[in-house]
Amino acid sequence: MGKRQLPEWHKDLKRCTRLYEGFADAAPFFTAMYECVQTFFESRPVNPGPPVNLEEAEDSLRSGTSLQLDLQLDTQDVVDLLQSMSVVLAEANPDLKGPAGVLREYAEQLIMDSPERICKQNVRDLCDRLVADGDWEQDLATFVYTMAMSSFYKRCLQQPAAALQTGLWTEGHCPLCGEKPHTGVLRADDGAKELECWLCGTKWVHTRIKCPYCGNEEQEDLGYFTVEGQETCRVNFCQKCHQYCKIIDGRKLKGGGQVFVDIHNLASLSHDLAARQEGFTPGSGLQWVNAEEMACR
Amino acid sequence: MSIELTRRGFFKLGGATAAAAALTAVGVRKVSAATGEPFRIKHTKEYHTICTYCGVGCGIICNVRDGKIINAEGDPDHPINEGTLCSKGSSIFNASYVYDEKGKAELNPSRMTEVLYRAPKSDRYEVKDWDWALTEIAKRIKDTRDRTLVQTVNVGGRTVTVNRTNAINWLGSAWCTGEENYLFHKMCRAMGLINIDHCARL
């Protein structure tokens, strides 16, 4: 029997263990989580999102207006995924059994509140409550929220994301769903800055020296920093709006292959902490740093 | 009391959620393992510029750290070169440096970083600011133009208005945009210049 071929994301995750100090310790957990999500959707294919009229979409992108697609997801599907993720959490560390149980319990509450359909905001509210009630830290809540929602959005919006004429789009937020990106890539072949929506995975090229969040192009206000020894990830910042995003330098990645920016993002959360300590906030609105991490300096 | 609160209370009483669950519990580390401190960071700024070698005028992004250029690369957003550079342009970073016999790079002391002016009959340069230089250039262009302007010429016994000067030659630049060169050309014609050229020779 032939050996099962490793998925592309697995190769990039392995590469990240070499590129980012300390990521090897967390890699087994993220591997288990990605495998859990993959298995979940293999057994339960999702329905494609609403059809997108590409001609109208083109006009919309030309005028700088995002399509702002907000999916109505099957509540049971979302709850089942969250519960599968909670199992992985509990298995990763015995200390997480309690918090994983709380997640399952909160997820069940979703069915009672909205038995048919829910949107991403409902899941966000759930994660915010986990943090507000003191059961979860912000970074874990952000991880579960982004992982769960992007898993649905990337699968539901795969077709329009691929067909969309993103070359017409010059804004800093996603042309398809309107979310603000947290990460991007400097393309290996031409060095262009390609932003990637954390939610639906749509990619688009954005001017290199320009803030995606406030549109500032003043060179003196813009810059980036790198962490010593981990230069693959740049933290681009704007001193006008004081926001940051992380850009993976694809030219520094050896071995080719697909770049999974969400994995690079998880591998470089130390950069988020550094950015926060430098006085910048995430332009995406995704909080990857906990309050006490900010305090201990 | 609702079921939800009862179950949550159970978890809390069990001590399982005494400390809020964070990504550190699954091995994520945001600080250095060796020191427990945040990692050291290096700030860099990016600046647009235009390649100075030939008339194509390729866009370049210079990476500057602590006031020194650490890298220069093709500007992917520039319509002319779209991120590429020729072999000369790729090495333009070296214009900032000179190398000693052992190959060690030092900042090029001959690189002009400020306005230098040598007065007539002087044997040395003086450092001036840009406002002074631009005012002086404008003043001398006007003086020369006023002094040498030919308003009319006789063509076959007929007086023809020409309003031109042969005393000034304008060399435009392929490194400017088409719109900028259009404006320069209009300005030259308005001043009466007829010797107008530029450096594109490809």
Interface residues (C-beta under 8 A of the other chain):
Chain A: E21 G22 D25 A26 A27 P28 F29 F30 L89 A92 N93 D95 L96 K97 G98 P99 G101 V102 E105 Q109 V131 D133 G134 D135 W136 E137 D139 L140 F143 R187 D189 D190 G191 A192 K193 V205 T207 R208 I209 Q219 E220 L222 G223 Y224 F225 T226 V227 E228 G229 Q230 V235 L266 L269 S270 D272 L273 A274 Q277 E278 V289 N290 E293 R297
Chain B: E4 R7 R8 F11 K12 G14 G15 A16 T17 A20 A21 A22 L23 A25 V26 G27 V28 R29 K30 V31 S32 A33 P38 F39 R40 I41 K42 H43 T44 K45 E46 Y47 H48 I61 E73 G74 D75 P76 D77 E82 G83 T84
